[in-house]
Amino acid sequence: MKNVLIPLLSAALIAALSFVAGRRMALWAQPHGLTELHEIAWLQQQFDLTPDQVEALLAAKKDYHERVIALCDQHCAARNQLAEQLFRQDWTPDAERALLRKMGEAQVETDAATLDHFRRVRQILAPAQREQYEQIVASRMQAGCPHHLHHGALTKHGVGH
């Protein structure tokens, strides 16, 4: 009985720890407070949208997601190539920098797509709704680093400024 119970409990513990770690990483990876700005249900709740606005926002969201997915594919392709090449004997700093630039360019374009999307959503909203939307977007963008990577988190562990 003991021979069966120990592996079973070990497997359950590993599964639970994997779930918790995966959940924490998924939450960490989300831009804090900006994610819901893309959700039609949240926009509907905040702004009491008309059916025409909902239809226009659905089209805007579809366009935004297609653009971001393509940019994510570019970023991941460069990162995967970097991972494959990183420890090769013939790897050079120039090759590394070229792939890092590709990753950075994809990130810049993703951020630009997000800002374009915010402006497109704003244009869909009625003038009375726009001011509230602008305030919400600005406050979410100014809320600080979503991953707490500077101004405190790193200095707690003796790293950073």
VOMI-101189 format. One record per residue: x, y, z of N, C-alpha, C in turn. Coordinates in pm, 1 decimal, always signed. Example, Ala and Ser with C-alpha at 12.3 -4.5 7.8 and 13.67 -1.06 7.14 Angstrom:
2
- +1319.0 | -569.0 | +780.0 | +1230.0 | -450.0 | +780.0 | +1320.0 | -330.0 | +780.0
- +1285.0 | -225.0 | +708.0 | +1367.0 | -106.0 | +714.0 | +1290.0 | +3.0 | +787.0
***
This chain:
161
- +82.4 | -119.2 | +0.0 | +0.0 | +0.0 | +0.0 | +87.0 | +125.8 | +0.0
- +192.4 | +120.1 | +82.6 | +282.4 | +233.3 | +93.1 | +352.6 | +259.2 | -40.5
- +384.8 | +151.4 | -114.1 | +452.2 | +164.9 | -242.9 | +364.7 | +234.3 | -346.6
- +234.5 | +225.1 | -332.7 | +141.9 | +289.6 | -425.8 | +110.0 | +431.7 | -380.2
- +96.9 | +452.0 | -251.5 | +55.1 | +579.9 | -195.9 | +160.5 | +689.5 | -213.8
- +284.5 | +658.2 | -191.9 | +390.5 | +759.6 | -202.5 | +402.3 | +814.7 | -344.4
- +409.5 | +731.3 | -449.1 | +414.1 | +787.5 | -584.8 | +287.8 | +865.9 | -620.4
- +173.5 | +820.1 | -571.1 | +48.0 | +888.8 | -599.0 | +46.0 | +1026.7 | -534.5
- +86.9 | +1035.8 | -409.5 | +94.2 | +1164.6 | -340.4 | +199.2 | +1255.6 | -403.7
- +309.9 | +1197.6 | -443.5 | +413.7 | +1276.4 | -510.6 | +362.3 | +1334.7 | -641.0
- +291.7 | +1254.8 | -718.7 | +235.7 | +1301.9 | -845.5 | +134.1 | +1412.6 | -820.7
- +51.2 | +1396.1 | -718.2 | -49.2 | +1498.5 | -685.8 | +18.5 | +1628.8 | -643.1
- +123.6 | +1618.4 | -563.9 | +196.7 | +1736.8 | -519.7 | +262.9 | +1807.3 | -637.5
- +324.6 | +1732.9 | -725.7 | +388.0 | +1790.3 | -844.4 | +283.7 | +1858.8 | -932.8
- +169.2 | +1795.3 | -951.0 | +63.0 | +1854.1 | -1032.4 | +13.4 | +1984.4 | -970.2
- -5.7 | +1985.6 | -839.7 | -53.5 | +2106.0 | -771.4 | +48.3 | +2219.2 | -781.8
- +175.1 | +2186.1 | -758.9 | +279.6 | +2288.6 | -769.7 | +291.9 | +2341.1 | -912.0
- +278.9 | +2253.3 | -1010.6 | +284.1 | +2295.6 | -1150.3 | +168.8 | +2388.8 | -1183.8
- +49.8 | +2356.4 | -1133.8 | -66.1 | +2441.9 | -1158.0 | -44.8 | +2580.4 | -1097.6
- -0.8 | +2583.8 | -971.9 | +20.8 | +2712.0 | -904.6 | +127.5 | +2794.0 | -977.4
- +237.4 | +2729.8 | -1013.6 | +344.9 | +2801.2 | -1084.2 | +296.2 | +2851.8 | -1219.7
- +222.7 | +2769.5 | -1292.1 | +170.2 | +2811.0 | -1422.2 | +73.8 | +2925.9 | -1409.5
- -12.5 | +2920.4 | -1311.3 | -110.5 | +3028.1 | -1288.6 | -40.0 | +3158.0 | -1253.9
- +61.7 | +3150.7 | -1169.0 | +134.7 | +3271.9 | -1130.6 | +207.0 | +3332.3 | -1250.4
- +264.7 | +3247.8 | -1335.0 | +332.6 | +3298.5 | -1454.7 | +232.8 | +3361.8 | -1551.0
- +116.4 | +3301.5 | -1565.8 | +15.8 | +3357.7 | -1655.6 | -30.7 | +3493.6 | -1605.0
- -51.2 | +3505.6 | -1476.3 | -91.8 | +3634.6 | -1420.7 | +20.1 | +3736.8 | -1432.1
- +143.2 | +3694.2 | -1410.5 | +257.5 | +3784.1 | -1418.9 | +272.9 | +3838.1 | -1560.5
- +243.8 | +3755.6 | -1658.9 | +264.3 | +3794.0 | -1798.1 | +159.3 | +3890.7 | -1849.6
- +45.2 | +3902.1 | -1782.3 | -59.6 | +3991.4 | -1830.7 | -26.0 | +4135.0 | -1796.1
- -46.2 | +4226.8 | -1892.0 | -28.2 | +4368.2 | -1860.3 | -131.5 | +4408.6 | -1756.5
- -84.8 | +4453.3 | -1644.2 | -171.6 | +4482.8 | -1531.8 | -267.9 | +4596.8 | -1565.6
- -398.1 | +4568.4 | -1564.0 | -497.5 | +4671.7 | -1581.4 | -529.4 | +4710.0 | -1723.8
- -450.6 | +4667.5 | -1821.9 | -476.9 | +4703.4 | -1961.3 | -555.2 | +4596.7 | -2035.2
- -549.9 | +4474.3 | -1987.5 | -612.7 | +4362.7 | -2057.2 | -761.7 | +4385.6 | -2077.6
- -830.6 | +4429.4 | -1974.8 | -975.8 | +4444.6 | -1986.5 | -1015.4 | +4556.2 | -2082.3
- -925.5 | +4647.4 | -2112.6 | -956.6 | +4755.1 | -2207.2 | -983.0 | +4701.8 | -2347.3
- -948.5 | +4576.2 | -2372.8 | -972.9 | +4512.4 | -2502.7 | -1098.0 | +4425.1 | -2501.0
- -1159.4 | +4410.5 | -2385.4 | -1272.4 | +4319.2 | -2371.6 | -1404.2 | +4392.0 | -2396.1
- -1480.7 | +4341.3 | -2490.4 | -1606.6 | +4404.1 | -2529.0 | -1704.8 | +4404.7 | -2411.7
- -1712.1 | +4296.2 | -2336.7 | -1804.8 | +4289.7 | -2223.2 | -1773.5 | +4398.4 | -2121.1
- -1645.3 | +4419.6 | -2094.4 | -1606.8 | +4523.5 | -1998.8 | -1641.9 | +4661.7 | -2053.4
- -1613.4 | +4684.7 | -2181.4 | -1647.2 | +4813.0 | -2243.2 | -1798.8 | +4835.9 | -2240.3
- -1874.9 | +4729.3 | -2266.7 | -2021.7 | +4739.2 | -2262.5 | -2068.4 | +4779.8 | -2123.5
- -2010.2 | +4718.1 | -2022.7 | -2047.8 | +4748.0 | -1883.8 | -2012.9 | +4892.2 | -1847.5
- -1896.4 | +4938.3 | -1891.5 | -1851.3 | +5073.1 | -1856.6 | -1925.4 | +5183.2 | -1931.7
- -1959.5 | +5156.7 | -2058.4 | -2005.3 | +5265.2 | -2145.6 | -2145.4 | +5246.4 | -2203.1
- -2215.9 | +5141.7 | -2166.9 | -2351.0 | +5117.5 | -2217.7 | -2353.5 | +5137.1 | -2369.7
- -2281.5 | +5052.1 | -2438.5 | -2261.0 | +5064.1 | -2582.5 | -2387.8 | +5035.7 | -2662.3
- -2397.5 | +5097.9 | -2777.6 | -2505.2 | +5068.3 | -2871.5 | -2466.9 | +4943.2 | -2950.8
- -2563.2 | +4878.5 | -3014.3 | -2530.4 | +4762.6 | -3098.7 | -2430.5 | +4797.6 | -3209.7
- -2442.2 | +4915.0 | -3268.5 | -2346.7 | +4956.6 | -3372.1 | -2205.8 | +4971.0 | -3315.6
- -2194.9 | +5023.5 | -3194.0 | -2063.3 | +5036.0 | -3130.4 | -2004.6 | +4897.9 | -3102.4
- -2086.3 | +4807.2 | -3054.2 | -2038.3 | +4671.8 | -3025.4 | -1986.6 | +4607.9 | -3153.5
- -2060.9 | +4621.3 | -3261.9 | -2018.6 | +4564.4 | -3390.2 | -1885.4 | +4625.4 | -3436.3
- -1872.5 | +4756.5 | -3424.8 | -1748.1 | +4823.1 | -3464.2 | -1631.9 | +4781.9 | -3373.8
- -1658.2 | +4766.2 | -3244.9 | -1553.4 | +4725.2 | -3150.8 | -1510.2 | +4580.9 | -3175.0
- -1603.9 | +4495.2 | -3210.6 | -1567.7 | +4357.2 | -3243.7 | -1474.9 | +4352.9 | -3364.4
- -1503.4 | +4434.9 | -3465.1 | -1416.6 | +4441.2 | -3583.2 | -1279.1 | +4496.4 | -3545.9
- -1276.9 | +4599.8 | -3462.4 | -1149.9 | +4658.7 | -3418.9 | -1068.0 | +4557.5 | -3340.0
- -1134.2 | +4483.3 | -3252.5 | -1063.6 | +4383.5 | -3171.5 | -1007.4 | +4273.0 | -3259.9
- -1083.8 | +4229.5 | -3359.2 | -1036.7 | +4125.7 | -3451.8 | -911.8 | +4173.4 | -3525.5
- -914.6 | +4295.9 | -3577.1 | -798.5 | +4352.5 | -3646.6 | -677.7 | +4361.5 | -3554.2
- -701.2 | +4407.7 | -3433.0 | -594.1 | +4421.8 | -3334.5 | -532.3 | +4285.6 | -3303.6
- -615.2 | +4186.7 | -3278.2 | -562.9 | +4053.7 | -3245.1 | -484.1 | +3993.8 | -3360.7
- -530.9 | +4009.2 | -3482.4 | -456.8 | +3957.8 | -3598.2 | -319.6 | +4024.1 | -3607.8
- -315.3 | +4153.8 | -3585.9 | -188.2 | +4227.5 | -3592.1 | -93.0 | +4181.6 | -3481.5
- -145.0 | +4168.8 | -3361.2 | -60.7 | +4131.0 | -3247.0 | -12.6 | +3986.8 | -3259.3
- -96.8 | +3898.3 | -3307.6 | -55.3 | +3758.8 | -3324.4 | +59.4 | +3748.6 | -3424.9
- +50.3 | +3822.9 | -3534.5 | +158.7 | +3821.2 | -3633.2 | +288.5 | +3874.6 | -3571.1
- +279.1 | +3978.8 | -3491.7 | +397.7 | +4033.8 | -3426.7 | +452.1 | +3938.2 | -3320.9
- +364.0 | +3871.9 | -3250.7 | +406.7 | +3772.2 | -3151.8 | +481.8 | +3658.9 | -3220.9
- +431.5 | +3617.1 | -3337.1 | +500.1 | +3512.1 | -3413.6 | +641.7 | +3555.7 | -3450.5
- +658.0 | +3682.8 | -3490.0 | +791.0 | +3734.0 | -3524.5 | +882.5 | +3733.4 | -3402.0
- +829.5 | +3780.2 | -3290.8 | +907.0 | +3785.1 | -3166.5 | +948.9 | +3644.7 | -3124.0
- +854.9 | +3551.7 | -3126.5 | +883.9 | +3414.1 | -3083.6 | +982.6 | +3345.2 | -3178.0
- +972.6 | +3372.1 | -3307.4 | +1066.2 | +3311.7 | -3402.6 | +1209.1 | +3355.9 | -3371.9
- +1226.7 | +3484.5 | -3344.7 | +1360.5 | +3535.3 | -3311.2 | +1408.3 | +3477.2 | -3178.0
- +1318.3 | +3470.6 | -3079.4 | +1355.5 | +3415.3 | -2948.3 | +1390.7 | +3268.3 | -2960.4
- +1315.1 | +3193.4 | -3039.4 | +1345.1 | +3050.9 | -3058.1 | +1479.3 | +3032.2 | -3127.7
- +1506.9 | +3115.5 | -3225.7 | +1636.2 | +3107.6 | -3294.0 | +1749.6 | +3140.9 | -3196.9
- +1726.1 | +3239.4 | -3112.8 | +1824.6 | +3275.9 | -3011.2 | +1849.8 | +3158.2 | -2916.8
- +1744.3 | +3092.3 | -2873.8 | +1759.0 | +2979.1 | -2783.1 | +1836.4 | +2864.6 | -2847.9
- +1811.9 | +2842.7 | -2976.4 | +1880.7 | +2735.0 | -3047.9 | +2029.2 | +2763.7 | -3068.1
- +2064.0 | +2889.2 | -3080.5 | +2200.8 | +2926.6 | -3115.4 | +2287.0 | +2969.3 | -2996.2
- +2225.2 | +3000.2 | -2886.4 | +2290.9 | +3067.9 | -2774.7 | +2422.1 | +3004.0 | -2728.4
- +2430.3 | +2875.5 | -2720.6 | +2548.8 | +2811.3 | -2664.1 | +2637.0 | +2743.2 | -2768.5
- +2615.7 | +2776.8 | -2893.2 | +2700.5 | +2720.8 | -2998.2 | +2839.2 | +2783.6 | -2991.8
- +2938.9 | +2706.7 | -3029.7 | +3077.3 | +2754.9 | -3026.6 | +3099.0 | +2872.7 | -3121.8
- +3029.7 | +2873.1 | -3235.3 | +3049.5 | +2977.7 | -3335.4 | +2955.6 | +3097.7 | -3318.0
- +2883.6 | +3103.0 | -3207.4 | +2789.1 | +3211.6 | -3179.7 | +2864.7 | +3341.1 | -3153.9
- +2814.4 | +3450.6 | -3209.2 | +2883.5 | +3578.7 | -3193.3 | +2791.2 | +3679.7 | -3126.6
- +2849.7 | +3777.6 | -3059.8 | +2768.1 | +3885.3 | -3001.4 | +2687.0 | +3960.0 | -3108.3
- +2741.0 | +3975.0 | -3227.4 | +2666.8 | +4043.5 | -3334.2 | +2540.7 | +3965.9 | -3373.1
- +2552.0 | +3835.2 | -3382.2 | +2435.4 | +3752.3 | -3414.5 | +2330.9 | +3762.3 | -3303.4
- +2377.4 | +3762.4 | -3180.0 | +2287.8 | +3775.5 | -3065.7 | +2214.9 | +3909.6 | -3070.0
- +2289.0 | +4016.4 | -3092.9 | +2229.8 | +4151.3 | -3097.9 | +2128.7 | +4163.8 | -3211.4
- +2154.5 | +4100.4 | -3323.8 | +2062.0 | +4106.3 | -3437.0 | +1927.2 | +4042.9 | -3398.8
- +1933.2 | +3930.1 | -3330.9 | +1808.6 | +3864.8 | -3289.6 | +1738.8 | +3943.4 | -3178.9
- +1816.2 | +4000.1 | -3088.1 | +1756.0 | +4084.1 | -2984.1 | +1688.7 | +4206.6 | -3045.6
- +1749.4 | +4263.6 | -3151.6 | +1686.6 | +4376.6 | -3220.7 | +1554.4 | +4334.9 | -3284.7
- +1551.2 | +4216.2 | -3346.1 | +1426.0 | +4166.2 | -3404.5 | +1318.6 | +4152.7 | -3296.7
- +1357.2 | +4098.6 | -3182.1 | +1262.3 | +4084.2 | -3072.8 | +1213.7 | +4220.9 | -3025.4
- +1306.7 | +4314.0 | -3011.8 | +1270.9 | +4449.2 | -2967.3 | +1180.6 | +4521.0 | -3065.8
- +1209.5 | +4505.8 | -3194.9 | +1125.4 | +4568.1 | -3297.1 | +983.7 | +4512.6 | -3293.6
- +971.1 | +4383.0 | -3273.8 | +838.2 | +4322.2 | -3264.1 | +764.1 | +4375.5 | -3140.9
- +836.6 | +4395.0 | -3030.9 | +773.9 | +4448.9 | -2909.8 | +729.0 | +4593.1 | -2932.1
- +812.5 | +4672.9 | -2995.8 | +776.2 | +4812.1 | -3025.1 | +651.4 | +4816.3 | -3112.3
- +646.2 | +4733.1 | -3215.0 | +529.5 | +4729.5 | -3303.6 | +404.9 | +4679.5 | -3230.7
- +422.3 | +4588.0 | -3135.8 | +309.0 | +4541.2 | -3055.6 | +255.1 | +4654.2 | -2969.8
- +344.2 | +4729.6 | -2907.5 | +300.6 | +4844.1 | -2827.5 | +231.6 | +4948.1 | -2915.2
- +284.7 | +4972.1 | -3034.5 | +222.6 | +5066.7 | -3127.3 | +83.7 | +5018.1 | -3168.7
- +69.4 | +4888.1 | -3190.8 | -61.4 | +4832.2 | -3226.7 | -161.2 | +4853.2 | -3113.2
- -115.2 | +4837.4 | -2990.0 | -203.3 | +4857.6 | -2874.5 | -248.3 | +5002.3 | -2866.4
- -156.1 | +5094.8 | -2885.0 | -193.0 | +5236.9 | -2880.7 | -286.7 | +5272.7 | -2995.6
- -260.9 | +5218.7 | -3113.4 | -351.0 | +5240.3 | -3227.6 | -490.3 | +5187.8 | -3195.1
- -495.0 | +5071.6 | -3131.2 | -624.0 | +5012.8 | -3094.7 | -698.4 | +5102.9 | -2995.4
- -627.6 | +5154.5 | -2896.3 | -691.2 | +5245.6 | -2800.6 | -751.6 | +5366.3 | -2873.6
- -677.5 | +5422.1 | -2970.1 | -729.7 | +5536.3 | -3045.5 | -850.6 | +5496.3 | -3129.4
- -846.7 | +5377.1 | -3185.7 | -960.3 | +5329.9 | -3266.6 | -1084.2 | +5310.6 | -3178.5
- -1067.0 | +5252.8 | -3061.7 | -1179.3 | +5237.2 | -2968.4 | -1235.0 | +5374.0 | -2932.5
- -1147.9 | +5468.4 | -2904.6 | -1191.3 | +5603.2 | -2869.4 | -1277.9 | +5663.5 | -2978.9
- -1240.0 | +5642.8 | -3104.8 | -1316.3 | +5697.6 | -3216.2 | -1454.2 | +5633.6 | -3228.5
- -1467.4 | +5509.7 | -3186.7 | -1596.1 | +5440.0 | -3192.4 | -1690.9 | +5491.9 | -3085.5
- -1637.2 | +5533.8 | -2974.3 | -1718.8 | +5582.2 | -2863.9 | -1780.9 | +5718.1 | -2897.1
- -1893.4 | +5744.5 | -2834.7 | -1959.3 | +5874.5 | -2848.7 | -1876.7 | +5979.6 | -2774.6
- -1889.6 | +6105.7 | -2814.8 | -1810.8 | +6210.8 | -2748.8 | -1821.5 | +6209.7 | -2596.0
- -1937.7 | +6182.7 | -2543.1 | -1953.9 | +6180.9 | -2397.2 | -1879.9 | +6063.4 | -2333.2
- -1862.3 | +5954.6 | -2407.4 | -1793.6 | +5836.5 | -2354.9 | -1642.0 | +5849.7 | -2365.0
- -1596.7 | +5930.3 | -2459.5 | -1452.5 | +5940.3 | -2487.6 | -1372.0 | +5992.2 | -2370.0
- -1422.8 | +6093.5 | -2303.7 | -1347.5 | +6153.5 | -2193.1 | -1323.5 | +6050.7 | -2082.6
- -1425.9 | +5974.9 | -2047.3 | -1410.1 | +5872.2 | -1944.8 | -1311.0 | +5766.0 | -1991.9
- -1320.5 | +5725.2 | -2116.8 | -1229.0 | +5624.7 | -2172.5 | -1084.6 | +5675.2 | -2167.0
- -1063.4 | +5799.0 | -2207.4 | -928.8 | +5857.3 | -2204.3 | -872.0 | +5855.4 | -2062.6
- -954.2 | +5889.9 | -1965.7 | -908.5 | +5890.7 | -1826.5 | -873.8 | +5750.3 | -1778.5
- -955.4 | +5652.5 | -1815.1 | -928.7 | +5514.1 | -1774.0 | -799.1 | +5463.5 | -1836.7
- -782.2 | +5485.4 | -1967.5 | -660.5 | +5438.7 | -2034.9 | -537.6 | +5505.5 | -1974.1
- -543.3 | +5636.6 | -1955.8 | -428.0 | +5707.7 | -1899.3 | -394.7 | +5657.1 | -1759.3
- -496.0 | +5637.1 | -1676.4 | -467.8 | +5591.7 | -1539.0 | -410.0 | +5450.6 | -1538.1
- -457.3 | +5364.5 | -1628.1 | -404.1 | +5228.2 | -1634.6 | -260.3 | +5228.2 | -1685.4
- -231.7 | +5312.7 | -1782.1 | -95.9 | +5317.2 | -1838.0 | +3.1 | +5377.0 | -1738.5
- -43.8 | +5462.4 | -1650.7 | +44.4 | +5528.4 | -1554.4 | +50.7 | +5455.3 | -1421.2
- -8.7 | +5338.1 | -1412.9 | -18.2 | +5265.7 | -1285.9 | +114.0 | +5205.6 | -1241.0
- +216.2 | +5207.1 | -1325.2 | +345.0 | +5152.9 | -1285.9 | +377.4 | +5026.4 | -1361.6
- +491.7 | +4974.5 | -1333.4 | +539.4 | +4854.8 | -1401.4 | +452.3 | +4735.7 | -1362.8
- +393.6 | +4667.9 | -1461.7 | +305.9 | +4555.6 | -1428.9 | +379.6 | +4436.7 | -1369.6
- +508.2 | +4429.8 | -1390.3 | +585.2 | +4315.6 | -1340.6 | +672.8 | +4353.5 | -1222.1
- +662.7 | +4479.4 | -1178.5 | +737.5 | +4527.8 | -1062.9 | +887.4 | +4502.9 | -1077.9
- +939.6 | +4532.2 | -1195.4 | +1079.8 | +4502.4 | -1221.4 | +1174.2 | +4615.6 | -1183.2
- +1120.2 | +4730.4 | -1152.5 | +1208.5 | +4837.4 | -1111.2 | +1146.5 | +4912.8 | -994.2
- +1224.4 | +4999.7 | -938.4 | +1179.4 | +5084.6 | -827.5 | +1128.2 | +5003.1 | -709.7
- +1204.8 | +4906.2 | -668.1 | +1170.0 | +4836.3 | -545.7 | +1187.9 | +4686.6 | -548.2
- +1129.2 | +4620.1 | -643.7 | +1131.4 | +4472.9 | -642.3 | +1272.4 | +4418.9 | -650.7
- +1352.4 | +4472.5 | -740.6 | +1487.5 | +4421.9 | -755.3 | +1576.5 | +4465.0 | -639.2
- +1551.9 | +4582.2 | -584.6 | +1636.4 | +4628.1 | -473.9 | +1608.9 | +4548.9 | -346.6
- +1492.7 | +4487.4 | -335.4 | +1463.3 | +4403.6 | -217.8 | +1558.6 | +4284.8 | -210.9
- +1609.3 | +4244.8 | -325.4 | +1696.0 | +4127.5 | -330.9 | +1841.1 | +4166.7 | -352.2
- +1872.1 | +4293.2 | -330.7 | +2008.9 | +4337.8 | -343.0 | +2053.2 | +4362.7 | -486.2
- +1959.5 | +4372.4 | -578.5 | +1992.8 | +4397.1 | -718.2 | +1925.5 | +4526.5 | -759.7
- +1989.2 | +4601.3 | -844.2 | +1925.7 | +4723.8 | -894.4 | +1969.2 | +4845.9 | -816.8
- +1890.7 | +4951.5 | -833.4 | +1928.5 | +5079.5 | -772.5 | +1854.3 | +5105.8 | -644.9
***
